[in-house]
Amino acid sequence: MKCLFEDVNHIFENQDNYKFLIVESNFKVYAYTNSPLEQKIIEFLFEVEYTFPNFIVAHVTRSSIRKVLKRGVHHQKVFQYFK
């Protein structure tokens, strides 16, 4: 897999268990991961639009955040995941 950004290509080429998260200002989320656990976390936190091998496109919505908070996850944990 090649990334459009040259400075992060080494992340994908040199690691077996890579992950990369991009959150746009319009709340669209792009997640690159080959970890089944990370994929489930992303599905738990966001509304998934598309799923491809090692790539997920999702949205952060009010309902997705409300669902996470109702399940007992503290908002600081959600922000930590973004970081």
FENQUI-V537895 format. One line per field, one symbol per residue. ss: DSSP state (H for helix, E for strand, - for the rest). burial: I if it has 24 or more other ideal C-beta (glycine too) atoms within 12 Angstrom, else O. Layout:
ss = ???
burial = ???
This chain:
ss = -----HHHHHHHHH----EEEEE----EEEEEE--HHHHHHHHHH-EEEEEE--EEEEE--HHHHHHHHH----HHHHHHHH-
burial = OOOOOOOOOOOIOOOOOOIIIIOOOOOOIIIIIOOOOOIOIIIOIIIIOOOOOOIIOIIIOOOIIOOIOOOOOOOOOIOOIOO
